[in-house]
């Protein structure tokens, strides 16, 4: 099996979570956030296949305090978290809010890439982005290897209240992109190995998180608990 590392950038708002843009600016304001519950099993799935050859990056245009509070309350772990400050720097330097070139200039990412390049039997290093604005936020002259512009959660694609704390919307499953990455980066033409398959553009459920709790740096920990659900959910924190 090819040993091809993957640098994966995942967006936060309208990709993993949905909230009110006006209220989230004020961290002291009580806000309601809907989150995609399949995120946990998706991250677990990728780490299972790629192991140490996965560099998982959350890159949000949001305020740093807001972003880290959401991560803390969702109990998610990313290898690197970039926020609005880095979006501004990326745009100023490379004319794209989430430039692949900007990523490669990051000290931690450069170190990781060098370490992988120095390992034996390591192939091509892939870059991928999952973002509802992936095409706008990346630069066509220096594209990611894989660009996945996921359908955002919005009032236009919410069609039913599931319970008091969850909503249905039409969106791709994260596993659709995960399957592509596993197959293209690791399996390629080896069809003897079965990988995860899931429905395409099915009902996705967002559930609720409310009242973001404060956090410390030491509180940002990793959770790989899978939900095992067939419906794609966004739940409230």
C-alpha positions as CSV (number, residue, x, y, z in Angstrom):
1,X,0.0,0.0,0.0
2,X,1.4,3.5,-0.9
3,X,2.6,5.5,2.1
4,X,1.3,8.9,1.1
5,X,0.9,11.5,3.9
6,X,-2.1,13.9,3.9
7,X,-2.4,17.5,5.1
8,X,-6.1,18.1,5.5
9,X,-7.7,21.5,6.1
10,X,-11.2,21.5,7.5
11,X,-13.3,24.7,7.8
12,X,-15.5,25.3,10.9
13,X,-18.5,27.6,10.2
14,X,-21.1,26.2,7.8
15,X,-18.9,23.1,7.4
16,X,-18.7,21.5,10.9
17,X,-20.9,24.0,12.8
18,X,-23.6,26.6,12.2
19,X,-24.4,29.6,14.3
20,X,-25.5,33.2,14.2
21,X,-22.8,35.3,12.7
22,X,-23.7,38.4,14.7
23,X,-23.8,36.7,18.1
24,X,-20.7,34.7,17.8
25,X,-18.5,37.8,17.6
26,X,-19.4,38.5,21.3
27,X,-17.9,35.6,23.3
28,X,-19.9,36.7,26.4
29,X,-23.2,36.5,24.6
30,X,-25.3,33.3,25.0
31,X,-25.2,31.6,21.6
32,X,-26.6,28.4,20.1
33,X,-24.4,26.4,17.8
34,X,-25.4,23.4,15.6
35,X,-22.7,20.9,15.0
36,X,-22.3,17.9,12.6
37,X,-22.2,14.8,14.8
38,X,-20.5,12.6,12.2
39,X,-17.4,14.7,12.7
40,X,-16.2,12.4,15.5
41,X,-16.4,9.2,13.5
42,X,-15.0,10.9,10.4
43,X,-11.9,12.0,12.2
44,X,-11.5,8.6,13.8
45,X,-11.9,7.0,10.3
46,X,-9.1,9.1,8.8
47,X,-6.8,8.6,11.7
48,X,-7.4,4.9,11.5
49,X,-6.3,4.8,7.8
50,X,-3.6,7.4,7.8
51,X,-2.2,7.1,11.3
52,X,0.8,9.4,11.8
53,X,0.7,10.3,8.2
54,X,-2.3,12.6,8.7
55,X,-1.9,16.3,9.7
56,X,-5.3,17.5,10.6
57,X,-5.8,21.3,10.5
58,X,-8.9,23.3,11.5
59,X,-8.8,26.6,9.6
60,X,-11.6,29.1,10.4
61,X,-12.1,32.7,9.5
62,X,-13.6,33.2,13.0
63,X,-12.1,34.9,16.0
64,X,-9.5,32.8,17.8
65,X,-11.4,32.8,21.2
66,X,-14.7,31.7,19.5
67,X,-13.0,29.0,17.5
68,X,-11.1,27.5,20.5
69,X,-14.2,27.6,22.7
70,X,-16.1,25.6,20.1
71,X,-13.3,23.0,19.8
72,X,-13.2,22.7,23.6
73,X,-17.0,22.3,24.0
74,X,-17.1,19.8,21.1
75,X,-14.1,17.9,22.6
76,X,-12.3,17.7,19.3
77,X,-8.6,17.5,18.6
78,X,-6.8,19.0,15.6
79,X,-3.0,19.0,15.1
80,X,-3.1,22.7,14.2
81,X,-5.8,25.4,14.6
82,X,-5.6,28.5,12.4
83,X,-8.1,31.3,12.7
84,X,-9.1,34.7,11.2
85,X,-5.6,36.2,11.8
86,X,-4.0,33.6,9.6
87,X,-6.7,34.1,7.0
88,X,-5.9,37.7,6.8
89,X,-2.1,37.0,6.6
90,X,-2.7,34.4,3.9
91,X,-4.8,36.8,1.8
92,X,-2.3,39.6,2.2
93,X,0.6,37.4,1.2
94,X,-1.0,35.1,-1.4
95,X,-4.3,36.6,-2.4
96,X,-6.3,33.7,-0.9
97,X,-7.7,33.3,2.6
98,X,-6.5,29.7,2.9
99,X,-3.6,29.5,0.6
100,X,-1.7,26.2,0.3
101,X,1.5,28.1,-0.1
102,X,0.8,29.9,3.2
103,X,0.4,26.5,4.9
104,X,3.7,25.3,3.6
105,X,5.4,28.4,5.1
106,X,4.0,27.6,8.6
107,X,6.8,26.4,10.9
108,X,5.0,23.4,12.3
109,X,3.8,22.2,8.9
110,X,7.2,22.7,7.3
111,X,8.7,20.6,10.1
112,X,6.1,17.9,9.7
113,X,6.6,17.8,5.9
114,X,10.4,17.5,6.3
115,X,10.0,14.7,8.8
116,X,7.7,12.8,6.4
117,X,10.0,13.5,3.4
118,X,13.0,12.1,5.4
119,X,11.2,8.8,6.2
120,X,11.7,5.7,4.0
121,X,9.0,4.6,1.6
122,X,7.1,7.8,1.8
123,X,5.4,8.9,-1.4
124,X,3.8,12.1,-2.5
125,X,2.4,14.4,0.2
126,X,-1.2,15.4,-0.6
127,X,-3.1,18.5,0.4
128,X,-6.9,18.6,0.8
129,X,-9.4,21.2,1.9
130,X,-13.1,20.7,3.0
131,X,-14.8,24.1,3.1
132,X,-18.1,25.5,1.9
133,X,-16.0,28.3,0.3
134,X,-13.1,26.1,-0.7
135,X,-12.9,27.4,-4.3
136,X,-12.9,31.0,-3.2
137,X,-10.6,30.5,-0.3
138,X,-7.8,28.7,-2.3
139,X,-5.8,30.1,-5.1
140,X,-6.1,28.5,-8.6
141,X,-2.4,29.0,-9.3
142,X,-1.4,26.9,-6.3
143,X,-4.4,24.6,-5.7
144,X,-4.8,21.9,-3.2
145,X,-4.5,18.3,-4.5
146,X,-8.2,17.8,-3.5
147,X,-10.7,20.6,-3.1
148,X,-14.1,19.7,-1.6
149,X,-16.6,22.6,-1.6
150,X,-19.1,21.1,0.8
151,X,-22.7,22.3,0.7
152,X,-23.1,24.8,3.6
153,X,-25.8,24.6,6.2
154,X,-28.2,27.5,5.5
155,X,-31.8,28.4,5.8
156,X,-32.2,27.3,2.2
157,X,-31.4,23.6,2.8
158,X,-32.9,23.2,6.3
159,X,-36.2,21.5,5.7
160,X,-37.4,19.9,8.9
161,X,-37.0,20.2,12.7
162,X,-35.9,16.8,13.9
163,X,-36.3,17.4,17.7
164,X,-36.1,20.5,19.8
165,X,-32.3,20.3,19.6
166,X,-31.6,19.2,16.0
167,X,-32.3,20.1,12.4
168,X,-32.2,18.2,9.1
169,X,-30.4,19.7,6.2
170,X,-29.3,18.5,2.8
171,X,-25.5,18.2,2.6
172,X,-22.8,15.7,1.6
173,X,-21.5,13.3,4.2
174,X,-17.9,14.0,5.3
175,X,-17.4,10.3,4.5
176,X,-17.9,11.0,0.9
177,X,-14.7,13.1,1.0
178,X,-13.0,10.7,3.4
179,X,-13.6,7.8,1.0
180,X,-12.0,9.7,-1.9
181,X,-9.0,10.6,0.2
182,X,-8.4,7.1,1.4
183,X,-8.8,5.6,-2.1
184,X,-6.8,8.2,-3.9
185,X,-4.0,8.6,-1.4
186,X,-3.7,5.1,-0.1
187,X,-5.6,2.5,-2.2
188,X,-5.3,4.0,-5.7
189,X,-6.2,1.1,-8.0
190,X,-6.1,-1.6,-5.3
191,X,-9.8,-2.7,-5.4
192,X,-9.2,-5.7,-3.1
193,X,-9.5,-3.6,0.0
194,X,-12.9,-2.4,1.0
195,X,-13.2,1.1,2.4
196,X,-16.0,2.9,4.1
197,X,-18.9,3.9,1.9
198,X,-21.8,6.1,2.7
199,X,-24.8,7.8,1.1
200,X,-24.3,10.9,-1.0
201,X,-26.2,14.1,-0.3
202,X,-28.4,12.5,2.3
203,X,-30.2,14.1,5.3
204,X,-27.7,15.6,7.6
205,X,-28.7,16.4,11.2
206,X,-27.3,19.3,13.1
207,X,-27.8,19.2,16.9
208,X,-27.2,21.9,19.5
209,X,-24.5,23.1,21.8
210,X,-25.5,26.1,23.9
211,X,-23.6,28.4,26.3
212,X,-20.0,27.9,25.3
213,X,-17.9,27.2,28.4
214,X,-14.5,28.7,28.9
215,X,-11.4,26.6,28.3
216,X,-7.7,26.5,28.9
217,X,-5.1,25.3,26.5
218,X,-4.7,22.1,28.5
219,X,-8.4,21.5,28.1
220,X,-8.3,21.0,24.3
221,X,-8.2,17.2,24.1
222,X,-8.9,14.5,21.5
223,X,-12.1,12.5,21.3
224,X,-12.4,9.6,18.8
225,X,-15.8,8.5,20.0
226,X,-17.9,7.5,16.9
227,X,-21.6,8.0,16.8
228,X,-22.3,5.1,14.4
229,X,-25.3,6.9,13.0
230,X,-26.6,6.5,9.5
231,X,-28.1,9.9,9.5
232,X,-25.6,12.7,9.3
233,X,-26.2,14.9,12.2
234,X,-25.3,18.4,13.4
235,X,-26.0,18.6,17.1
236,X,-26.0,21.6,19.4
237,X,-23.1,22.1,21.8
